[in-house]
Amino acid sequence: MSTNKMNSEKTRLEHDLLGEREVPVDAYYGVQTLRAIENFKISGTTLCKYPVFIESLAITKKAAAKANLELGLLDEKIAKAIDQACDEIIAGKYHDNFGVDMIQGGAGTSTNMAANEVIANRANEILGGKKGEYKYCHPNNHVNLSQSTNDAYPTGVKIALLRNNPSLVDTLKELIDAFEKKGEEFAHVIKMGRTQLQDAVPMTLGQEFKAYAYTLRQEIAVLERQASMFLEVNMGATAIGTGINSEPEYSDKCVKHLADITGMDIKISGNLVEATQDTTDFVMYSSAVKRLAVKLSKICNDLRLLSSGPRTGLNEINLPPMQPGSSIMPGKVNPVIPEVVNQIAFKVIGNTLTVTMASEAGQLELNVMEPLMVYSIFQSVEMLKNGMAVLKERCIDGITANAERCKEMVNNSIGIVTALNPVLGYEASSKLAKEALKTGASVYDLVLEQNLLSKEELDDILKPENMTQPRKIH
C-alpha cells in the first residue's frame, strides 16, 4: 500500500484562507482547529482540561442557533442538527476534539472555531453527510451565524465561570464546616493568644478555629457577588459592539435563549461597544478568588506555627502526619498539607496579577488577551478547589489539641497580667510583668506573695471563662 493511499484513508482534505490541509478523518475538528493545535503548543493545558468551558461554549452556540431559527436565518433542519450536536457536547461528548491550548493568540478565535467546527461536523453527520462535508452545515455560515469570536467567546467564558462558581463555593463550605467542628471540639481548651508573635491574652483554641470558619464564610458572599457580574453579556455585539452582520432582534432573542437554557438571569449589556472591550469583570472575580487564597494562606501559616516543634516549638496542636519529612532526619514529619496550600495561594495571587495586566493591555475596541485571563482564572479556581478539599480531608479533620501544653503556657505567661489590669491598675500590673520577666517567677505566685489579691480573688479573675470573654469588672 502506498503512503499516499494510507494518508487518504486516514485523513480528509479541508481548506481555509491559508490553503489546504489534511485533517484526521475521524476528527470532529477541522482545518482551523488543526492549525491552532500546531501553532499554540504553549501551556500544555488544552480546552479539554475544563469541560465546563466546552459545555458553555456549546450552550452559547445552541442559543445562537435558536435565535437564528426564530429570525428565519437558519433552515429548521440545520438548526435542529446544531441543537442536537450542542446537546451532545453539553452531555460530555466529543470533548477530546477540543485540543487547542488555553493560551492562544487571536483573542479566542481558535477556541471559537474549535466549537464551530466540532458542532458543524457532528451536525453534518446528523444531516446524513460526513465530517468535512460543509455543504450541509458550515462552521462559519451556520454555527457562527450572527456571531463573532468577540461576543461568543466571552459569553461562553462567563457562562462557564457562573456554572463553575457553585462547585468552588461548595468546596469552601465543606472546609468551613470542618473548622466549625474543630471550634466546637476545642471550645474548652485554654491557650494564649498572640499578637506580633508575642504573648497577648488568653483565649480558647475553639475561638481560634471558629474565627477561621467565620473569615472563610465571608468569602461565599464575595465570590457569589463577583460571579453575578458575569450575568451581563455582549451577545449580538459581533465584531466590536456595533452588531454588524446580526439582525436587530437577534441580541435580545439570543440572550433570552441563554437564560432559558442555563436557568440564569442573563442580560444583555447596556452598551455593547463598551462590553466588547472591557474585561474588568474578570479582574474583579479573579480578585475575589485571590482574596480567598490570601485568607487560606494566612490560616495555613497559623497551622504551621501552632503545630511547630513538636519539642522546640509552640506544639499547641498536632497535624495528622501525612508522610516522612526528611531523607536524612529520622522521625521528622513536616506540615506538608498547609505548605502546599500556601504554594497554591502564591500561584493564585500571581494569576490575579496576570489577569490584571492582561485586562489593562486591551486596546481600542477589543482586548486580545482574554485567553490568558480565562486560563489564569480557571487554573486558580481548580487549584483552590483541589487545595481546599485536601486541606479539609488530610489536615483539618485530623487535627488534635495538646490541651495540657496550651494550659501550661497560659499559666507561665506574662500575658495573664492583662486580666489583672482592671483590678490592680496599669502601673502595678506593669511592675508585676517586669518582675516576672526578670525573676522567672509566675505572675500568679507574685500576686500572692505580695498580697495584692487573695487566692480566691485571683482564681476568680483567672478563670478561663473570665479571661476569654467580656465580663463586668465591678
C-alpha atoms as one frame of an Amber mdcrd trajectory, in Angstrom:
protein
   0.000   0.000   0.000   1.435   3.369  -0.985   1.958   6.168   1.514  -0.497
   8.381  -0.343  -3.167   5.718  -0.190  -2.604   5.255   3.544  -2.883   9.001
   4.078  -6.057   9.201   2.023  -7.601   6.547   4.218  -6.593   8.285   7.427
  -7.192  11.926   6.559  -9.635  14.180   4.775  -8.756  17.333   2.870 -10.040
  20.673   4.167  -9.228  24.226   3.189  -9.277  27.676   4.724  -7.928  31.132
   3.907  -4.326  29.877   4.013  -4.826  26.820   1.829  -5.487  23.098   2.082
  -4.565  20.760   4.941  -5.146  17.101   5.716  -7.245  16.599   8.844  -7.574
  13.224  10.624 -10.557  11.562   9.010 -12.257  10.722  12.315 -11.716  14.149
  13.874 -14.714  16.352  14.500 -12.470  19.403  14.457 -11.438  20.959  11.172
  -8.601  22.778   9.473  -8.635  25.922  11.617  -8.528  23.926  14.827  -5.694
  21.848  13.369  -3.663  24.986  12.700  -4.313  26.239  16.229  -3.194  22.915
  17.749   0.041  23.214  15.769   0.583  26.907  16.429  -0.067  27.082  20.149
   1.977  24.463  21.938   2.291  26.781  24.912   0.985  25.764  28.334   0.305
  22.091  27.688  -3.201  22.674  29.055  -5.923  22.343  26.427  -9.597  23.225
  26.489 -10.285  19.567  27.360  -8.974  20.250  30.881 -12.069  22.336  31.629
 -15.227  20.515  30.473 -17.469  23.241  31.891 -15.881  25.678  29.432 -16.513
  23.416  26.423 -20.082  22.801  27.573 -20.678  26.526  27.993 -19.400  27.262
  24.506 -21.939  24.719  23.239 -24.670  26.425  25.286 -23.762  29.722  23.600
 -23.909  28.161  20.123 -27.195  26.447  20.929 -28.792  29.747  21.961 -27.484
  31.442  18.825 -28.932  28.705  16.597 -32.326  29.007  18.282 -32.328  32.790
  17.791 -31.306  32.444  14.146 -34.075  29.895  13.587 -36.648  32.267  15.087
 -35.449  35.004  12.763 -35.712  32.718   9.736 -31.976  32.864   9.129 -31.380
  29.134   9.598 -33.124  26.259   7.905 -35.039  24.270  10.524 -33.217  21.020
   9.733 -29.815  22.661  10.118 -30.866  24.445  13.318 -32.108  21.189  14.839
 -28.896  19.406  13.866 -26.818  22.165  15.506 -29.078  21.982  18.550 -28.589
  18.217  18.859 -24.823  18.484  18.361 -24.655  21.121  21.103 -26.720  18.951
  23.449 -24.324  16.058  22.910 -21.337  18.268  23.716 -23.108  19.605  26.807
 -23.625  15.971  27.817 -19.857  15.408  27.632 -19.306  14.020  24.139 -16.520
  14.974  21.685 -14.554  16.965  24.277 -11.322  15.285  23.169 -11.662  17.185
  19.890 -11.081  20.482  21.685  -7.298  20.119  21.698  -6.413  23.804  21.419
  -4.126  25.228  24.097  -5.819  27.526  26.624  -3.214  30.188  25.839  -3.525
  31.294  22.225  -3.243  34.306  20.001  -6.248  35.710  18.197  -8.475  36.796
  21.106 -10.067  33.349  21.369 -10.733  32.786  17.664  -9.170  29.318  17.824
 -11.451  28.327  20.699 -14.500  29.707  18.919 -13.601  27.933  15.679 -12.979
  24.675  17.516 -16.556  24.866  18.793 -17.848  25.859  15.352 -16.061  23.006
  13.586 -16.889  20.257  16.077 -20.553  21.276  16.137 -20.712  21.606  12.338
 -19.135  18.207  11.711 -21.425  16.474  14.165 -24.386  18.301  12.596 -23.225
  17.085   9.180 -23.431  13.508  10.414 -26.901  14.120  11.837 -27.975  15.534
   8.459 -26.706  12.431   6.665 -23.358  13.749   5.493 -19.766  13.127   6.520
 -17.265  15.096   8.532 -15.830  17.850   6.377 -18.865  17.973   4.041 -19.731
  21.513   4.966 -22.400  21.844   2.294 -24.825  20.512   4.893 -23.698  22.585
   7.874 -20.827  25.072   7.694 -18.789  26.180  10.755 -18.912  29.873   9.819
 -22.059  30.215   7.725 -24.330  28.255  10.046 -22.841  27.556  13.503 -21.228
  31.005  13.789 -24.152  32.829  12.142 -24.837  36.299  13.643 -21.769  35.950
  15.853 -18.133  36.869  16.175 -15.484  35.370  18.405 -15.627  38.723  20.183
 -19.107  38.111  21.570 -19.458  34.304  21.515 -16.135  33.597  23.248 -16.509
  35.939  26.267 -20.146  34.899  26.646 -19.108  31.238  26.780 -16.423  32.115
  29.314 -18.842  33.998  31.554 -21.396  31.195  31.478 -18.630  28.711  32.302
 -17.452  30.747  35.306 -21.038  31.166  36.503 -21.609  27.416  36.256 -18.258
  26.646  37.886 -18.552  29.023  40.851 -21.008  26.856  42.855 -18.527  23.974
  42.989 -15.881  26.349  44.358 -18.339  27.618  46.955 -19.441  24.087  47.885
 -15.843  23.026  48.475 -15.318  26.149  50.571 -18.424  25.364  52.635 -17.115
  21.882  53.431 -13.858  23.390  54.686 -15.776  25.933  56.768 -17.797  23.151
  58.367 -14.565  21.337  59.252 -13.244  24.423  61.039 -16.584  24.865  62.822
 -16.460  21.300  64.116 -12.931  21.797  65.415 -14.093  25.030  67.026 -16.694
  23.086  68.971 -14.251  20.296  69.805 -11.646  22.735  71.151 -14.120  25.077
  72.891 -12.714  24.414  76.377  -9.008  24.315  75.522  -7.499  27.441  77.106
  -4.418  28.856  75.354  -2.508  32.076  74.860  -3.480  34.410  72.097  -0.611
  36.192  70.416  -0.056  39.489  68.655   3.149  40.191  66.747   4.190  36.637
  67.698   4.334  37.742  71.347   2.125  36.589  74.221  -1.059  38.662  74.332
  -4.062  37.452  76.337  -5.748  34.090  76.871  -8.337  32.684  74.522  -9.625
  29.237  73.658  -8.391  27.114  70.831 -12.052  26.848  69.884 -12.258  30.616
  69.435  -9.242  30.456  67.156 -10.787  27.799  64.906 -14.227  29.452  64.958
 -12.547  32.625  63.709 -11.086  30.686  60.778 -14.536  29.379  59.929 -16.066
  32.845  60.121 -13.455  34.582  57.987 -13.829  31.932  55.274 -17.616  32.116
  55.427 -17.407  35.774  54.427 -15.900  34.699  51.111 -19.044  32.896  49.973
 -20.912  36.172  49.502 -17.875  37.805  47.893 -17.482  35.033  45.306 -21.204
  34.947  44.531 -21.399  38.730  44.230 -18.473  38.933  41.823 -19.672  35.950
  39.784 -23.060  37.650  39.348 -21.338  40.316  37.244 -20.947  37.662  34.534
 -24.726  37.619  34.045 -24.294  40.630  31.757 -23.077  39.504  28.318 -22.413
  41.066  24.915 -24.065  38.543  22.588 -25.071  40.384  19.438 -22.114  42.738
  19.641 -20.379  40.731  16.887 -17.003  42.264  15.973 -16.722  45.452  18.031
 -20.158  46.043  19.526 -21.944  47.623  16.569 -23.807  44.392  15.794 -22.693
  44.187  12.173 -23.953  41.006  10.417 -26.663  40.434  13.010 -30.339  41.376
  12.818 -31.846  43.986  15.185 -33.817  41.408  17.192 -31.044  38.824  17.346
 -29.347  40.028  20.513 -32.476  40.018  22.676 -33.629  36.656  21.333 -30.232
  35.030  21.822 -29.908  36.271  25.403 -33.426  35.067  26.193 -32.480  31.592
  24.963 -29.271  31.713  27.004 -31.321  32.480  30.095 -33.778  29.674  29.326
 -31.053  27.087  28.675 -28.959  27.950  31.735 -31.732  28.903  34.158 -29.731
  32.043  34.935 -30.824  35.656  34.827 -28.588  36.504  31.870 -28.999  40.024
  30.476 -27.630  41.984  27.565 -25.146  44.732  28.322 -26.378  48.306  28.177
 -23.544  49.274  25.827 -22.205  46.555  23.539 -19.207  48.567  22.347 -18.088
  49.033  25.945 -18.871  45.428  26.867 -16.777  44.078  23.980 -13.629  45.914
  25.035 -13.977  45.854  28.837 -12.667  42.834  30.751 -12.626  44.168  34.298
 -15.337  41.711  35.385 -12.623  39.085  35.056 -10.313  41.225  37.175 -12.948
  41.542  39.897 -13.735  37.838  40.020 -10.067  36.933  39.953  -9.545  39.339
  42.852 -12.299  37.610  44.818 -10.568  34.285  44.224  -7.285  35.883  45.325
  -8.905  37.209  48.497  -9.934  33.672  49.417  -6.416  32.427  48.653  -4.875
  35.086  50.891  -7.078  34.049  53.807  -6.332  30.370  53.280  -2.615  31.072
  53.190  -2.766  33.065  56.426  -4.644  30.227  58.129  -2.094  27.706  56.891
   0.719  29.886  58.229  -1.031  29.757  61.609  -1.438  25.990  61.488   2.257
  25.568  60.783   3.139  27.851  63.709   0.678  26.263  66.139   1.982  22.791
  65.319   5.651  23.799  65.248   8.217  21.777  67.141   6.996  19.447  68.392
   9.540  19.693  71.237  11.004  23.104  70.493   8.064  24.978  69.024   4.572
  26.009  70.087   3.202  22.462  69.809  -0.351  23.538  70.705  -1.920  21.337
  68.041  -0.977  18.168  66.196  -1.451  17.980  62.451  -2.131  14.484  61.129
   1.159  13.004  59.849   0.978  12.558  56.093   4.446  11.388  55.107   8.039
  11.188  56.384   9.508  14.661  56.361  13.155  14.123  55.594  15.526  11.935
  53.650  18.211  12.434  56.304  16.469  13.259  59.611  14.698  10.206  61.064
  11.402  10.902  62.799  10.814  14.282  61.178   7.287  14.948  59.947   6.540
  18.171  58.079   3.273  20.140  57.730   3.074  19.269  54.032  -0.633  19.981
  53.540  -0.568  23.576  54.825   2.642  24.038  52.842   1.035  23.004  49.580
  -1.966  25.281  50.205   0.470  28.166  50.796   2.003  27.438  47.402  -1.407
  27.301  45.738  -2.173  30.709  47.237   1.035  32.168  45.827   0.120  30.860
  42.369  -3.403  32.291  42.625  -2.026  35.670  43.684   0.316  35.606  40.688
  -2.535  34.614  38.383  -4.567  37.588  39.577  -1.725  39.926  38.707  -1.623
  38.251  35.280  -5.356  38.833  34.803  -4.969  42.457  35.879  -2.118  43.149
  33.481  -3.876  41.317  30.631  -7.017  43.365  31.208  -5.008  46.594  31.209
  -3.431  45.561  27.904  -6.686  45.964  25.988  -6.531  48.394  23.089  -9.363
  50.317  21.478 -12.395  48.089  20.717 -11.104  44.677  21.860  -8.866  43.003
  24.405  -6.958  40.230  22.640  -5.516  38.927  25.914  -8.746  37.245  27.070
  -7.421  33.673  26.621  -4.694  34.332  29.193  -7.246  35.758  31.618  -9.516
  32.766  31.098  -6.716  30.259  31.611  -5.447  32.046  34.722  -8.886  32.179
  36.361  -9.777  28.572  35.570  -6.403  27.412  36.839  -6.796  29.395  40.068
 -10.282  28.068  40.733  -9.291  24.476  40.007  -6.205  24.652  42.216  -8.160
  26.240  45.056 -10.907  23.616  44.876  -8.336  20.845  44.994  -6.335  22.573
  47.703  -9.311  23.189  49.971 -10.508  19.607  49.611  -7.053  18.290  50.505
  -6.735  20.734  53.407 -10.034  19.570  54.870  -9.608  15.841  54.383  -5.890
  15.473  55.063  -5.353  18.141  57.673  -8.236  19.913  59.420 -10.360  16.818
  60.053  -7.468  15.117  61.817  -6.120  17.969  63.963  -5.873  17.249  67.695
  -5.174  19.636  70.560  -2.374  19.451  73.118  -4.581  20.799  75.894  -2.058
  20.434  78.713   0.643  22.162  76.696  -1.743  25.035  75.955  -2.721  25.369
  79.621   0.884  25.230  80.766   1.834  28.122  78.511  -1.093  30.185  79.795
  -0.051  29.603  83.388   3.565  30.516  82.647   2.737  33.501  80.502   3.228
  37.128  81.443   0.151  37.787  79.308  -2.297  36.900  82.070  -1.298  40.108
  83.816  -3.595  41.876  81.353  -6.549  40.225  83.093  -5.401  41.816  86.361
  -5.098  45.275  84.863  -8.719  46.364  85.585  -8.307  45.346  89.256  -4.699
  46.269  90.085  -4.244  49.129  87.629  -1.769  49.553  84.800   1.245  50.614
  86.904   1.022  47.720  89.371   0.393  45.283  86.537   3.403  46.577  84.590
   5.571  46.185  87.690   4.377  42.601  88.091   5.137  41.803  84.445   8.627
  43.322  84.702   9.435  41.363  87.866   8.103  38.111  86.401  10.268  38.556
  83.331  13.314  39.375  85.419  12.994  36.613  88.004  11.274  33.904  86.019
   8.560  33.688  88.651   4.941  33.323  87.596   2.575  36.272  87.764   0.228
  34.113  89.801   2.834  33.461  92.522   3.983  37.080  92.651   0.438  38.359
  93.210   0.005  36.040  96.171   3.488  36.745  97.594   2.860  40.491  97.505
  -0.645  40.087  98.967  -2.128  42.028  96.096  -5.147  39.713  95.933  -6.453
  36.756  97.858  -6.191  33.339  96.281  -9.968  33.259  95.823  -9.996  36.658
  94.123  -7.071  35.733  91.889  -8.550  32.369  90.895 -11.843  34.017  90.010
 -10.166  36.583  87.780  -8.057  33.912  86.089 -10.898  31.507  85.371 -10.788
  30.627  81.673 -14.319  31.883  81.089 -13.430  35.220  82.705 -10.349  35.688
  80.554 -11.793  34.708  77.178 -14.914  36.870  77.011 -16.204  40.251  78.248
 -17.348  40.454  81.920 -18.368  43.126  84.350 -15.389  44.406  86.317 -17.327
  45.829  89.270
